[in-house]
Amino acid sequence: MPLEPGITAQLSHTVQENDTARFSGGDTLPPVFSTPLVIRLLERTSHQAILPYLDAGQGSVGVVVNIRHLAATPVGFTVNTRAEVLSVDGRRVHFKVEAWDDLEKIAEGEHERFIIDLDRFVQKVNQKAASLK
């Protein structure tokens, strides 16, 4: 099957104390699902959508994130995410992403991922790391 528009994936996550803005940023922040973790879950959902269509040795990395975090989600709520492939341009894949908690939509936006050769990518990262030694 080819990677094409319309492919979707969904994930669910129950918000834990260590998922909150307060946990990562300190007591001056509220105990609600943090924006970075909303984005992480939306990225993971997008990757999962295309994973079955990748060749052996391929992966994907996020290259663009444009997300609006619309509502706060307390600990104990379940967050459901959905990613839909909007377009495929070579190795660049563009997604519509959304998230809901038990009561309302909490995030929406667009995300792009780039399909990579894992071995080649890791080799370049290792070369970059070695350049500082």
C-alpha positions as CSV (number, residue, x, y, z in Angstrom):
1,M,0.0,0.0,0.0
2,P,1.3,3.4,-0.8
3,L,1.6,6.3,1.7
4,E,-1.1,8.7,0.6
5,P,-3.6,11.3,1.9
6,G,-6.3,10.0,4.2
7,I,-4.2,7.6,6.2
8,T,-5.0,8.1,10.0
9,A,-3.9,7.0,13.4
10,Q,-5.3,7.5,16.9
11,L,-3.7,7.2,20.3
12,S,-5.0,7.6,23.9
13,H,-3.1,8.7,27.0
14,T,-4.2,9.1,30.6
15,V,-2.7,12.2,32.1
16,Q,-0.4,11.5,35.0
17,E,1.1,13.9,37.6
18,N,4.4,13.8,35.7
19,D,2.7,14.9,32.5
20,T,1.8,18.3,34.0
21,A,3.2,21.8,33.5
22,R,3.7,22.0,37.2
23,F,5.8,18.8,37.3
24,S,8.2,20.0,34.6
25,G,8.1,23.8,35.3
26,G,7.6,24.2,39.0
27,D,5.0,25.2,41.5
28,T,4.1,28.4,39.8
29,L,2.5,26.5,37.0
30,P,-0.9,24.7,37.1
31,P,-1.2,20.9,37.4
32,V,-2.5,20.4,33.9
33,F,-1.3,18.4,30.8
34,S,1.6,20.4,29.5
35,T,1.9,21.8,26.0
36,P,5.2,20.0,25.2
37,L,3.6,16.7,26.1
38,V,0.5,17.5,23.9
39,I,2.9,18.1,21.1
40,R,4.9,14.9,21.9
41,L,1.7,12.8,21.8
42,L,0.6,14.4,18.5
43,E,4.0,13.7,17.0
44,R,3.9,10.1,18.1
45,T,0.4,9.7,16.6
46,S,1.6,11.1,13.3
47,H,4.6,8.7,13.3
48,Q,2.4,5.8,14.1
49,A,0.1,6.7,11.1
50,I,2.9,6.3,8.6
51,L,5.0,3.6,10.3
52,P,3.3,0.7,8.5
53,Y,4.1,2.3,5.1
54,L,7.8,2.8,5.7
55,D,10.4,0.4,4.3
56,A,12.7,-1.6,6.6
57,G,15.4,0.7,7.9
58,Q,13.3,3.9,7.6
59,G,11.9,6.1,10.3
60,S,10.5,9.6,10.5
61,V,11.5,12.8,12.3
62,G,9.3,15.9,13.0
63,V,10.4,19.0,11.1
64,V,7.4,21.4,11.5
65,V,5.0,21.8,14.4
66,N,2.1,24.3,14.3
67,I,-0.2,23.5,17.2
68,R,-2.8,25.5,19.1
69,H,-3.3,24.3,22.7
70,L,-6.9,25.2,23.2
71,A,-7.9,23.9,26.7
72,A,-6.4,22.7,29.9
73,T,-6.7,19.0,30.8
74,P,-6.4,17.8,34.5
75,V,-4.7,14.8,35.8
76,G,-6.7,11.6,35.4
77,F,-8.4,12.7,32.2
78,T,-7.8,10.7,29.0
79,V,-6.4,12.5,26.0
80,N,-7.2,11.0,22.6
81,T,-5.2,12.2,19.6
82,R,-5.8,11.8,15.8
83,A,-3.4,12.4,12.9
84,E,-4.4,12.4,9.3
85,V,-2.1,12.5,6.3
86,L,-3.0,15.6,4.2
87,S,-0.3,15.3,1.6
88,V,2.9,13.4,0.7
89,D,5.7,15.2,-1.2
90,G,8.6,12.8,-1.7
91,R,9.8,12.1,1.8
92,R,7.9,15.0,3.4
93,V,4.5,14.1,5.0
94,H,2.0,16.8,6.1
95,F,-0.6,16.0,8.8
96,K,-3.7,17.5,10.3
97,V,-3.5,16.8,14.1
98,E,-6.1,17.1,16.8
99,A,-6.5,16.1,20.5
100,W,-9.5,15.8,22.8
101,D,-9.8,15.1,26.5
102,D,-12.9,13.6,28.1
103,L,-14.9,16.8,27.6
104,E,-13.6,18.9,24.7
105,K,-11.1,19.5,21.9
106,I,-7.8,20.5,23.6
107,A,-5.5,21.0,20.6
108,E,-5.4,21.3,16.8
109,G,-2.9,22.1,14.1
110,E,-0.6,20.8,11.5
111,H,2.6,18.8,11.6
112,E,5.2,17.7,9.1
113,R,7.5,14.7,9.3
114,F,10.4,13.7,7.1
115,I,11.1,10.1,6.2
116,I,14.7,9.2,6.9
117,D,17.1,6.3,6.5
118,L,17.8,5.4,10.1
119,D,21.3,4.2,9.7
120,R,22.4,7.2,7.6
121,F,20.7,9.6,10.0
122,V,22.3,8.1,13.1
123,Q,25.7,8.1,11.4
124,K,25.4,11.8,10.6
125,V,24.3,12.6,14.2
126,N,27.3,10.6,15.5
127,Q,29.7,12.5,13.2
128,K,28.2,15.8,14.5
129,A,28.7,14.7,18.1
130,A,32.2,13.5,17.5
131,S,33.1,16.9,15.9
132,L,33.0,18.5,19.4
133,K,35.6,16.1,20.9
